[in-house]
Amino acid sequence: MVSNIKNPEDMEKVKIGLLKETKTPPDWRAALTPTTAKELLELYPNAQVCIQPSDIRAFKDEEYIAAGLPLKEDLTDCDILLGVKEVKIETLIPEKTYMFFAHVAKKQDHNKPLLKALMEKKITLIDYEYLTRPDGVRMVAFGYWAGVVGAYNGLRAWGKKYNEFDLPPAHTFGSQQKMYEYIKENIKLTRPFKIVITGGGRVARGATDTLNAFGIKEVIPEDFLIENFDYPVFTRLDPCHYVRHKQGKEFELKYFFQHPEEFESTFRPYTWIADMYIAAHYWDPRAPKFFTAEDTRHPRFNIKVVADISCDVDNGPVGTTLRASTIADPFYDFNPQTGKEEPPFSRPENITVMAVDNLPGELARDSSEAFSAVLVENVFPYLLGEDTDGVIERATILKNGQLTDRFKYLEDWVNS
């Protein structure tokens, strides 16, 4: 592990508090595990880590105590407060530095009150989602685990919808290894069907790992559209497969990321062929949608199960995603004729939707260990040392309650 601090013992003493998760529905993950918190203290001897007790965290309070970490309910004397999901407004401590997934930078209306409260309390907000290297690649994420569980839940919905098999919830296994062992020992897919995945990053990699565990074969997009198979298959689409430039310019990925509003969707043919859709992409609100509610009424629309891992609500790119669902209640039906939600598996002609927005929480120990290890290795050297590459600066949405230059575009929205 490489640190930007030449001598960590010369570092000014800093107190780090691990928050208990307060969002409803509850999340079982932790931004620091007992193992990684202990490693952090070994790397930075002048740092202190306090653990806010939690009766829902995947790691028990006793595990932190055994690692030599103190429990402390009141974290007001901490400098940096780490969480995973959005922090409940009434628990915010003024004039502190917070790190968590805030979900405000896309102008998510449901989190506008949170951003307002953070500003009023003069808080510095660092959002994990925007911790990137200079080339724009994200440094920490739970995406792989969202893909692992999201694809599993998609197949779980498929089995229920067609009464073919009944998979237990992912969180009952406790680990990815045990989940995959169960799949290989108990599930044999024989009836042919087609799955399309959009995305090419960590989320898609996790989803493909799970589909491989089910024994589903991958095929190229061209064959997916025209060939018939007598066994289950999936294909994975990069942006070049599902958008094109409106003026016919040759596709360039970097240009698409910079100017997504200049592109239109070419995803429709896949909706006519696929039986299941797994949304594992990153979506820019300026980019075209994959399909709308109106598209689902097209006579050729064929998708019957949607596993929306990306889960962009508030007029997002997947027309069947009316709301986020929960780990406890992961499925609902979308009625194409009415555009309304109905109980899951209530009508064969409905589209069954899985849109859980905290999927990694189902494999909370695995996902937390992976996330926190990367956080300690890749981010804390900049957080506790010199921010030589602008890593922390790029991810700072608020500085003492004021929007930073990169996020000034949120000003009119948050004040509206």
VOPAGU-2260 file (C-alpha; in pm, 1 decimal, decimal comma):
REM VOPAGU-2260
SITE   aa  ch    i         X         Y         Z
SITE  MET   A    0       0,0       0,0       0,0
SITE  VAL   A    1     142,3     338,0    -102,9
SITE  SER   A    2      79,9     652,7      98,3
SITE  ASN   A    3     125,2    1014,1      -5,2
SITE  ILE   A    4     230,9    1084,6     353,9
SITE  LYS   A    5     606,5    1049,4     378,8
SITE  ASN   A    6     587,9     989,9     753,0
SITE  PRO   A    7     238,4     910,2     883,4
SITE  GLU   A    8     355,8     974,4    1239,9
SITE  ASP   A    9     398,1    1342,4    1148,2
SITE  MET   A   10      33,4    1361,3    1049,9
SITE  GLU   A   11    -189,9    1583,0    1259,0
SITE  LYS   A   12    -409,3    1371,0    1484,3
SITE  VAL   A   13    -743,2    1299,7    1322,8
SITE  LYS   A   14   -1046,0    1120,1    1465,2
SITE  ILE   A   15   -1254,3     906,0    1231,4
SITE  GLY   A   16   -1602,2     791,1    1324,1
SITE  LEU   A   17   -1780,7     495,3    1164,4
SITE  LEU   A   18   -2150,9     578,3    1152,4
SITE  LYS   A   19   -2430,6     333,5    1210,9
SITE  GLU   A   20   -2656,7     323,8     905,9
SITE  THR   A   21   -2979,2     519,2     959,5
SITE  LYS   A   22   -3154,1     502,3     623,6
SITE  THR   A   23   -3485,8     321,1     593,7
SITE  PRO   A   24   -3494,8      44,4     480,5
SITE  PRO   A   25   -3185,5     -50,0     683,4
SITE  ASP   A   26   -2850,7    -128,0     524,1
SITE  TRP   A   27   -2618,7    -386,7     676,7
SITE  ARG   A   28   -2293,0    -271,5     515,6
SITE  ALA   A   29   -1998,1     -90,7     675,8
SITE  ALA   A   30   -1753,0     157,8     525,9
SITE  LEU   A   31   -1484,3      14,1     754,7
SITE  THR   A   32   -1472,5    -344,2     874,1
SITE  PRO   A   33   -1285,3    -455,8    1187,2
SITE  THR   A   34    -999,4    -580,1     968,0
SITE  THR   A   35    -962,7    -266,0     756,0
SITE  ALA   A   36   -1011,2     -27,0    1048,9
SITE  LYS   A   37    -728,7    -201,4    1231,1
SITE  GLU   A   38    -513,7    -181,4     917,8
SITE  LEU   A   39    -588,8     190,5     891,3
SITE  LEU   A   40    -458,4     248,8    1243,8
SITE  GLU   A   41    -143,4      52,4    1168,3
SITE  LEU   A   42     -77,8     269,8     863,8
SITE  TYR   A   43    -156,8     599,0    1041,0
SITE  PRO   A   44     -54,6     573,8    1407,5
SITE  ASN   A   45    -184,1     923,0    1491,6
SITE  ALA   A   46    -531,5     846,7    1364,7
SITE  GLN   A   47    -813,7     729,3    1589,6
SITE  VAL   A   48   -1118,1     528,2    1484,6
SITE  CYS   A   49   -1440,4     517,2    1686,5
SITE  ILE   A   50   -1729,4     285,9    1607,6
SITE  GLN   A   51   -2089,1     396,3    1658,4
SITE  PRO   A   52   -2270,2      89,1    1794,0
SITE  SER   A   53   -2519,7     -76,8    1561,9
SITE  ASP   A   54   -2751,8    -371,5    1606,7
SITE  ILE   A   55   -2801,5    -419,0    1230,8
SITE  ARG   A   56   -2447,6    -393,4    1091,7
SITE  ALA   A   57   -2318,1    -715,0     932,6
SITE  PHE   A   58   -2015,1    -690,7    1161,7
SITE  LYS   A   59   -2107,6    -717,2    1527,7
SITE  ASP   A   60   -1995,3    -459,0    1780,8
SITE  GLU   A   61   -1799,7    -736,2    1952,5
SITE  GLU   A   62   -1591,8    -788,3    1638,5
SITE  TYR   A   63   -1478,2    -426,6    1646,0
SITE  ILE   A   64   -1400,9    -449,8    2017,5
SITE  ALA   A   65   -1194,4    -764,3    1953,3
SITE  ALA   A   66    -997,0    -566,4    1692,8
SITE  GLY   A   67    -915,9    -303,6    1957,7
SITE  LEU   A   68   -1162,4     -41,1    1833,1
SITE  PRO   A   69   -1367,3     158,0    2084,1
SITE  LEU   A   70   -1746,2     188,2    2063,6
SITE  LYS   A   71   -1882,8     538,4    2100,9
SITE  GLU   A   72   -2241,9     653,5    2051,2
SITE  ASP   A   73   -2157,8    1026,3    2046,4
SITE  LEU   A   74   -1924,1    1108,7    1756,3
SITE  THR   A   75   -1930,5    1487,1    1790,0
SITE  ASP   A   76   -1556,9    1500,2    1861,9
SITE  CYS   A   77   -1472,1    1314,2    1539,3
SITE  ASP   A   78   -1333,9    1500,7    1239,1
SITE  ILE   A   79   -1439,5    1263,3     960,0
SITE  LEU   A   80   -1758,8    1059,4     967,4
SITE  LEU   A   81   -1792,0     758,4     737,5
SITE  GLY   A   82   -2116,6     595,4     631,0
SITE  VAL   A   83   -2248,2     401,8     333,2
SITE  LYS   A   84   -2599,9     521,1     245,3
SITE  GLU   A   85   -2760,6     861,2     299,8
SITE  VAL   A   86   -2747,7     987,8     658,8
SITE  LYS   A   87   -3071,1    1066,9     837,5
SITE  ILE   A   88   -3105,4    1445,2     856,2
SITE  GLU   A   89   -3174,4    1465,9    1229,0
SITE  THR   A   90   -2848,4    1282,4    1306,7
SITE  LEU   A   91   -2620,7    1520,8    1112,7
SITE  ILE   A   92   -2351,5    1690,2    1321,2
SITE  PRO   A   93   -2278,4    2049,0    1208,8
SITE  GLU   A   94   -1942,6    2153,5    1065,2
SITE  LYS   A   95   -1807,7    1800,8    1018,3
SITE  THR   A   96   -1670,0    1618,4     715,7
SITE  TYR   A   97   -1895,3    1335,9     596,2
SITE  MET   A   98   -1825,1    1064,6     341,8
SITE  PHE   A   99   -2114,9     857,8     204,9
SITE  PHE   A  100   -2314,9     791,2    -110,6
SITE  ALA   A  101   -2529,9    1105,0    -110,3
SITE  HIS   A  102   -2724,4    1055,3    -434,5
SITE  VAL   A  103   -2777,3    1427,6    -491,8
SITE  ALA   A  104   -2548,4    1508,7    -785,6
SITE  LYS   A  105   -2805,2    1392,7   -1043,9
SITE  LYS   A  106   -3063,2    1623,8    -884,2
SITE  GLN   A  107   -3248,9    1337,5    -718,5
SITE  ASP   A  108   -3557,8    1512,0    -583,6
SITE  HIS   A  109   -3604,9    1271,6    -294,1
SITE  ASN   A  110   -3267,4    1378,8    -151,6
SITE  LYS   A  111   -3303,9    1754,4    -198,6
SITE  PRO   A  112   -3395,1    1801,4     172,0
SITE  LEU   A  113   -3075,2    1616,6     267,1
SITE  LEU   A  114   -2856,6    1845,7      56,1
SITE  LYS   A  115   -3029,3    2150,6     201,7
SITE  ALA   A  116   -2966,2    2025,2     554,3
SITE  LEU   A  117   -2599,6    1956,4     479,5
SITE  MET   A  118   -2563,9    2312,3     351,5
SITE  GLU   A  119   -2742,7    2464,9     647,8
SITE  LYS   A  120   -2521,5    2274,4     890,7
SITE  LYS   A  121   -2205,1    2389,4     708,4
SITE  ILE   A  122   -2096,2    2031,8     645,8
SITE  THR   A  123   -1822,9    1921,0     408,1
SITE  LEU   A  124   -1959,3    1639,0     193,1
SITE  ILE   A  125   -1733,4    1395,3       8,2
SITE  ASP   A  126   -1929,8    1155,4    -212,7
SITE  TYR   A  127   -1773,1     813,3    -276,2
SITE  GLU   A  128   -1927,2     804,2    -623,0
SITE  TYR   A  129   -1702,5    1090,1    -739,3
SITE  LEU   A  130   -1373,3     962,5    -599,8
SITE  THR   A  131   -1194,4     915,5    -931,1
SITE  ARG   A  132    -848,1     892,8   -1076,8
SITE  PRO   A  133    -743,1    1172,8   -1313,2
SITE  ASP   A  134    -862,6     960,1   -1607,3
SITE  GLY   A  135   -1214,6     952,5   -1459,5
SITE  VAL   A  136   -1213,7     588,7   -1344,1
SITE  ARG   A  137   -1389,0     543,0   -1011,3
SITE  MET   A  138   -1166,6     439,7    -721,6
SITE  VAL   A  139   -1417,6     281,6    -482,2
SITE  ALA   A  140   -1754,0     125,0    -548,8
SITE  PHE   A  141   -1991,7    -151,1    -448,4
SITE  GLY   A  142   -2087,4    -201,3    -812,5
SITE  TYR   A  143   -1949,3    -551,7    -856,0
SITE  TRP   A  144   -2158,5    -677,5    -565,6
SITE  ALA   A  145   -2468,0    -500,8    -693,9
SITE  GLY   A  146   -2419,6    -691,5   -1018,6
SITE  VAL   A  147   -2370,0   -1023,9    -841,9
SITE  VAL   A  148   -2689,2    -991,4    -637,8
SITE  GLY   A  149   -2892,7    -808,3    -902,8
SITE  ALA   A  150   -2851,7   -1082,4   -1160,5
SITE  TYR   A  151   -2931,7   -1342,9    -894,2
SITE  ASN   A  152   -3250,4   -1156,5    -804,1
SITE  GLY   A  153   -3342,1   -1133,8   -1172,2
SITE  LEU   A  154   -3319,3   -1512,5   -1202,8
SITE  ARG   A  155   -3504,1   -1546,2    -873,2
SITE  ALA   A  156   -3789,6   -1340,0   -1022,3
SITE  TRP   A  157   -3781,1   -1552,4   -1339,8
SITE  GLY   A  158   -3812,6   -1874,4   -1140,7
SITE  LYS   A  159   -4106,4   -1740,0    -941,7
SITE  LYS   A  160   -4283,6   -1592,4   -1242,5
SITE  TYR   A  161   -4280,1   -1918,6   -1435,8
SITE  ASN   A  162   -4292,0   -2158,2   -1138,7
SITE  GLU   A  163   -3967,4   -2320,0   -1250,8
SITE  PHE   A  164   -3763,2   -2289,8    -930,1
SITE  ASP   A  165   -3767,8   -2104,3    -598,8
SITE  LEU   A  166   -3439,5   -1942,0    -501,3
SITE  PRO   A  167   -3381,4   -1828,2    -141,7
SITE  PRO   A  168   -3295,5   -1459,5     -86,2
SITE  ALA   A  169   -2926,5   -1389,3    -145,5
SITE  HIS   A  170   -2867,9   -1265,2     208,9
SITE  THR   A  171   -2955,5   -1607,9     351,6
SITE  PHE   A  172   -2627,4   -1747,3     216,6
SITE  GLY   A  173   -2395,4   -1503,1     391,9
SITE  SER   A  174   -2134,5   -1511,7     114,0
SITE  GLN   A  175   -2096,7   -1518,5    -262,3
SITE  GLN   A  176   -1916,1   -1852,2    -245,7
SITE  LYS   A  177   -2202,1   -2025,3     -63,5
SITE  MET   A  178   -2458,0   -1868,0    -297,3
SITE  TYR   A  179   -2276,6   -1993,1    -606,4
SITE  GLU   A  180   -2233,9   -2338,9    -451,8
SITE  TYR   A  181   -2609,9   -2354,9    -394,0
SITE  ILE   A  182   -2682,5   -2253,1    -753,5
SITE  LYS   A  183   -2452,1   -2515,5    -901,0
SITE  GLU   A  184   -2587,1   -2790,4    -677,1
SITE  ASN   A  185   -2959,3   -2713,0    -705,6
SITE  ILE   A  186   -3046,0   -2521,2   -1023,8
SITE  LYS   A  187   -3041,8   -2671,7   -1372,0
SITE  LEU   A  188   -3175,2   -2439,7   -1641,3
SITE  THR   A  189   -3302,5   -2622,4   -1947,0
SITE  ARG   A  190   -3573,8   -2409,5   -2108,1
SITE  PRO   A  191   -3420,5   -2161,9   -2357,6
SITE  PHE   A  192   -3454,5   -1789,1   -2288,8
SITE  LYS   A  193   -3252,8   -1478,5   -2363,8
SITE  ILE   A  194   -3105,4   -1217,0   -2129,0
SITE  VAL   A  195   -2962,3    -880,5   -2235,0
SITE  ILE   A  196   -2727,2    -679,3   -2011,1
SITE  THR   A  197   -2638,8    -312,9   -2064,1
SITE  GLY   A  198   -2309,9    -194,5   -1917,6
SITE  GLY   A  199   -1943,8    -283,6   -1921,2
SITE  GLY   A  200   -1804,5    -196,0   -1577,9
SITE  ARG   A  201   -1796,3    -352,7   -1234,8
SITE  VAL   A  202   -2172,8    -400,1   -1218,2
SITE  ALA   A  203   -2185,1    -588,4   -1546,4
SITE  ARG   A  204   -1886,4    -800,9   -1442,8
SITE  GLY   A  205   -2066,0    -904,0   -1124,8
SITE  ALA   A  206   -2382,3    -982,2   -1321,1
SITE  THR   A  207   -2196,9   -1195,7   -1575,1
SITE  ASP   A  208   -2020,9   -1387,1   -1294,3
SITE  THR   A  209   -2361,6   -1479,3   -1153,3
SITE  LEU   A  210   -2504,2   -1576,7   -1493,6
SITE  ASN   A  211   -2197,2   -1794,7   -1546,8
SITE  ALA   A  212   -2264,9   -1959,9   -1210,1
SITE  PHE   A  213   -2610,3   -2051,1   -1342,4
SITE  GLY   A  214   -2445,8   -2203,3   -1649,6
SITE  ILE   A  215   -2596,6   -1947,6   -1888,8
SITE  LYS   A  216   -2388,5   -1909,1   -2204,2
SITE  GLU   A  217   -2270,5   -1571,9   -2337,9
SITE  VAL   A  218   -2319,5   -1491,0   -2706,0
SITE  ILE   A  219   -2224,7   -1187,9   -2913,3
SITE  PRO   A  220   -2493,3    -921,7   -2969,5
SITE  GLU   A  221   -2524,6    -996,2   -3341,6
SITE  ASP   A  222   -2600,3   -1364,7   -3280,0
SITE  PHE   A  223   -2832,6   -1278,8   -2992,7
SITE  LEU   A  224   -3057,6   -1086,0   -3230,0
SITE  ILE   A  225   -3076,7   -1335,6   -3514,3
SITE  GLU   A  226   -2995,3   -1683,4   -3385,2
SITE  ASN   A  227   -3220,7   -1930,3   -3205,0
SITE  PHE   A  228   -3071,3   -2129,7   -2919,1
SITE  ASP   A  229   -3201,7   -2438,4   -2742,7
SITE  TYR   A  230   -3045,2   -2333,5   -2411,8
SITE  PRO   A  231   -3041,2   -2009,3   -2204,1
SITE  VAL   A  232   -2807,1   -1736,1   -2331,9
SITE  PHE   A  233   -2711,5   -1379,2   -2249,0
SITE  THR   A  234   -2539,9   -1097,0   -2428,2
SITE  ARG   A  235   -2375,0    -784,0   -2290,7
SITE  LEU   A  236   -2400,8    -447,8   -2463,7
SITE  ASP   A  237   -2157,5    -158,3   -2453,7
SITE  PRO   A  238   -2281,2     192,0   -2544,5
SITE  CYS   A  239   -2180,9     137,7   -2908,0
SITE  HIS   A  240   -2449,0    -131,1   -2923,4
SITE  TYR   A  241   -2737,8      70,5   -2780,0
SITE  VAL   A  242   -2686,2     430,1   -2899,6
SITE  ARG   A  243   -2588,3     606,9   -3220,2
SITE  HIS   A  244   -2509,1     965,9   -3305,5
SITE  LYS   A  245   -2812,3    1154,5   -3432,8
SITE  GLN   A  246   -2612,1    1298,3   -3723,1
SITE  GLY   A  247   -2446,7     968,4   -3814,1
SITE  LYS   A  248   -2100,3    1043,5   -3674,7
SITE  GLU   A  249   -1879,0     745,3   -3604,4
SITE  PHE   A  250   -1919,3     626,9   -3245,0
SITE  GLU   A  251   -1647,8     728,9   -3000,2
SITE  LEU   A  252   -1694,2     631,5   -2635,7
SITE  LYS   A  253   -1520,9     936,6   -2492,0
SITE  TYR   A  254   -1731,1    1169,1   -2708,4
SITE  PHE   A  255   -2049,6     987,8   -2600,9
SITE  PHE   A  256   -1960,2    1040,4   -2235,6
SITE  GLN   A  257   -1894,9    1408,3   -2301,7
SITE  HIS   A  258   -2199,0    1474,8   -2524,6
SITE  PRO   A  259   -2464,8    1209,2   -2453,2
SITE  GLU   A  260   -2743,6    1445,9   -2558,3
SITE  GLU   A  261   -2627,6    1412,4   -2921,5
SITE  PHE   A  262   -2715,4    1042,2   -2929,8
SITE  GLU   A  263   -3033,0     838,5   -2974,5
SITE  SER   A  264   -3121,7     490,1   -2854,7
SITE  THR   A  265   -3083,7     181,0   -3072,7
SITE  PHE   A  266   -3191,5     -54,2   -2795,6
SITE  ARG   A  267   -3541,1    -128,8   -2928,8
SITE  PRO   A  268   -3452,2    -446,9   -3127,8
SITE  TYR   A  269   -3324,2    -606,6   -2807,0
SITE  THR   A  270   -3657,8    -543,4   -2635,2
SITE  TRP   A  271   -3821,6    -749,6   -2911,7
SITE  ILE   A  272   -3585,5   -1044,9   -2864,5
SITE  ALA   A  273   -3486,0   -1055,3   -2496,2
SITE  ASP   A  274   -3695,4   -1227,3   -2230,3
SITE  MET   A  275   -3509,1   -1061,8   -1943,0
SITE  TYR   A  276   -3323,7    -731,4   -1916,3
SITE  ILE   A  277   -3047,6    -660,8   -1662,5
SITE  ALA   A  278   -2964,7    -288,7   -1638,5
SITE  ALA   A  279   -2603,2    -264,8   -1524,2
SITE  HIS   A  280   -2500,3      61,1   -1690,2
SITE  TYR   A  281   -2411,9     410,5   -1571,6
SITE  TRP   A  282   -2670,2     652,9   -1709,7
SITE  ASP   A  283   -2630,3    1026,3   -1764,5
SITE  PRO   A  284   -2965,9    1211,8   -1751,8
SITE  ARG   A  285   -2869,2    1380,5   -2079,4
SITE  ALA   A  286   -2842,2    1043,0   -2253,6
SITE  PRO   A  287   -3132,4     871,9   -2433,0
SITE  LYS   A  288   -3355,1     632,7   -2244,5
SITE  PHE   A  289   -3341,8     260,1   -2308,6
SITE  PHE   A  290   -3718,3     224,9   -2331,5
SITE  THR   A  291   -4023,2     411,1   -2208,8
SITE  ALA   A  292   -4351,6     295,9   -2059,3
SITE  GLU   A  293   -4507,5     355,6   -2400,6
SITE  ASP   A  294   -4249,3     126,4   -2564,0
SITE  THR   A  295   -4370,6    -162,6   -2348,0
SITE  ARG   A  296   -4706,6    -146,3   -2527,4
SITE  HIS   A  297   -4545,6    -214,9   -2865,0
SITE  PRO   A  298   -4678,5    -548,8   -3001,7
SITE  ARG   A  299   -4324,8    -685,4   -3032,9
SITE  PHE   A  300   -4204,5    -586,3   -2684,9
SITE  ASN   A  301   -4097,7    -918,0   -2533,2
SITE  ILE   A  302   -3919,6    -850,6   -2201,4
SITE  LYS   A  303   -4101,0   -1007,8   -1905,3
SITE  VAL   A  304   -3847,6    -958,8   -1624,0
SITE  VAL   A  305   -3642,2    -644,5   -1559,8
SITE  ALA   A  306   -3357,5    -648,7   -1307,8
SITE  ASP   A  307   -3280,3    -277,9   -1283,3
SITE  ILE   A  308   -2956,2    -277,0   -1088,2
SITE  SER   A  309   -2877,8      83,1   -1183,8
SITE  CYS   A  310   -3217,9     186,3   -1043,2
SITE  ASP   A  311   -3240,8     542,9   -1171,9
SITE  VAL   A  312   -3580,0     658,8   -1051,3
SITE  ASP   A  313   -3736,0    1002,4   -1104,9
SITE  ASN   A  314   -3798,2     968,5   -1480,1
SITE  GLY   A  315   -3502,9     740,1   -1540,3
SITE  PRO   A  316   -3399,2     543,6   -1851,2
SITE  VAL   A  317   -3595,4     222,3   -1782,9
SITE  GLY   A  318   -3966,2     285,5   -1824,8
SITE  THR   A  319   -4078,1       0,8   -1600,5
SITE  THR   A  320   -3889,2     126,5   -1293,7
SITE  LEU   A  321   -4159,2     314,8   -1106,0
SITE  ARG   A  322   -3976,4     313,9    -773,1
SITE  ALA   A  323   -3694,7     146,8    -586,0
SITE  SER   A  324   -3786,7    -180,7    -418,1
SITE  THR   A  325   -3634,9    -329,5    -103,0
SITE  ILE   A  326   -3437,4    -634,1       2,6
SITE  ALA   A  327   -3737,4    -746,0     208,0
SITE  ASP   A  328   -3982,7    -688,3     -79,3
SITE  PRO   A  329   -3774,6    -688,8    -400,0
SITE  PHE   A  330   -4034,9    -740,5    -673,9
SITE  TYR   A  331   -4335,7    -564,4    -821,9
SITE  ASP   A  332   -4522,8    -591,2   -1150,5
SITE  PHE   A  333   -4553,3    -321,6   -1416,1
SITE  ASN   A  334   -4875,8    -333,0   -1615,7
SITE  PRO   A  335   -4789,6    -216,7   -1970,7
SITE  GLN   A  336   -5148,0    -123,3   -2052,8
SITE  THR   A  337   -5199,8     106,4   -1753,8
SITE  GLY   A  338   -4840,7     202,4   -1680,9
SITE  LYS   A  339   -4916,3     132,0   -1316,3
SITE  GLU   A  340   -4769,7     -92,3   -1049,2
SITE  GLU   A  341   -4941,8    -415,8    -953,5
SITE  PRO   A  342   -4852,0    -692,8    -705,0
SITE  PRO   A  343   -4563,9    -912,7    -819,0
SITE  PHE   A  344   -4646,0   -1215,7   -1033,0
SITE  SER   A  345   -5012,9   -1114,0   -1047,1
SITE  ARG   A  346   -5063,3   -1135,1   -1425,4
SITE  PRO   A  347   -4863,3   -1331,5   -1684,5
SITE  GLU   A  348   -4871,6   -1036,9   -1925,3
SITE  ASN   A  349   -4719,6    -799,1   -1670,3
SITE  ILE   A  350   -4348,4    -718,7   -1654,6
SITE  THR   A  351   -4192,8    -818,9   -1323,6
SITE  VAL   A  352   -3945,0    -560,7   -1193,1
SITE  MET   A  353   -3659,0    -593,4    -945,4
SITE  ALA   A  354   -3524,2    -248,5    -854,5
SITE  VAL   A  355   -3353,3    -281,8    -516,6
SITE  ASP   A  356   -3124,3      18,2    -467,0
SITE  ASN   A  357   -2895,1    -135,3    -203,2
SITE  LEU   A  358   -2827,2    -477,7    -352,4
SITE  PRO   A  359   -2472,6    -516,9    -210,6
SITE  GLY   A  360   -2632,0    -516,8     134,9
SITE  GLU   A  361   -2749,8    -872,5      68,2
SITE  LEU   A  362   -2386,3    -987,0      72,2
SITE  ALA   A  363   -2290,5    -725,4     327,3
SITE  ARG   A  364   -1976,8    -885,2     468,8
SITE  ASP   A  365   -1821,1    -968,8     132,1
SITE  SER   A  366   -1904,2    -631,8     -21,2
SITE  SER   A  367   -1795,3    -432,1     285,3
SITE  GLU   A  368   -1459,3    -608,2     307,5
SITE  ALA   A  369   -1388,3    -539,9     -59,8
SITE  PHE   A  370   -1506,9    -178,1     -50,1
SITE  SER   A  371   -1329,1     -80,2     270,8
SITE  ALA   A  372   -1000,9    -243,8     167,8
SITE  VAL   A  373    -991,0     -29,6    -146,8
SITE  LEU   A  374   -1098,3     278,0      51,5
SITE  VAL   A  375    -806,4     238,6     291,2
SITE  GLU   A  376    -556,6     159,3      16,8
SITE  ASN   A  377    -659,2     407,1    -251,7
SITE  VAL   A  378    -839,8     695,9     -83,0
SITE  PHE   A  379    -707,3     747,8     268,5
SITE  PRO   A  380    -358,1     839,5     143,4
SITE  TYR   A  381    -519,6    1144,5     -20,7
SITE  LEU   A  382    -769,8    1207,9     257,2
SITE  LEU   A  383    -511,0    1204,9     536,6
SITE  GLY   A  384    -216,1    1323,4     328,7
SITE  GLU   A  385    -171,6    1555,3      33,3
SITE  ASP   A  386    -444,2    1553,1    -230,4
SITE  THR   A  387    -182,9    1560,8    -504,3
SITE  ASP   A  388    -409,9    1423,5    -778,7
SITE  GLY   A  389    -722,2    1614,9    -676,7
SITE  VAL   A  390    -896,1    1292,2    -572,9
SITE  ILE   A  391   -1070,5    1440,3    -269,6
SITE  GLU   A  392   -1131,2    1773,7    -438,4
SITE  ARG   A  393   -1319,2    1612,9    -730,3
SITE  ALA   A  394   -1547,3    1424,5    -490,0
SITE  THR   A  395   -1621,4    1717,5    -257,5
SITE  ILE   A  396   -1975,4    1836,7    -328,3
SITE  LEU   A  397   -1988,5    2077,4     -32,1
SITE  LYS   A  398   -1708,8    2259,8     146,6
SITE  ASN   A  399   -1827,0    2398,8     478,4
SITE  GLY   A  400   -2181,0    2398,5     344,9
SITE  GLN   A  401   -2098,8    2571,2      15,3
SITE  LEU   A  402   -2126,0    2399,5    -322,3
SITE  THR   A  403   -1784,2    2356,6    -479,5
SITE  ASP   A  404   -1720,8    2481,6    -833,1
SITE  ARG   A  405   -1768,2    2137,6    -988,4
SITE  PHE   A  406   -2115,3    2104,2    -833,9
SITE  LYS   A  407   -2238,0    2463,5    -868,0
SITE  TYR   A  408   -2492,1    2339,4   -1121,6
SITE  LEU   A  409   -2695,3    2208,3    -824,6
SITE  GLU   A  410   -2752,0    2559,0    -684,9
SITE  ASP   A  411   -3071,1    2651,3    -869,8
SITE  TRP   A  412   -3213,9    2305,1    -816,0
SITE  VAL   A  413   -3150,0    2285,5    -442,0
SITE  ASN   A  414   -3289,6    2634,1    -389,3
SITE  SER   A  415   -3601,4    2577,4    -602,0
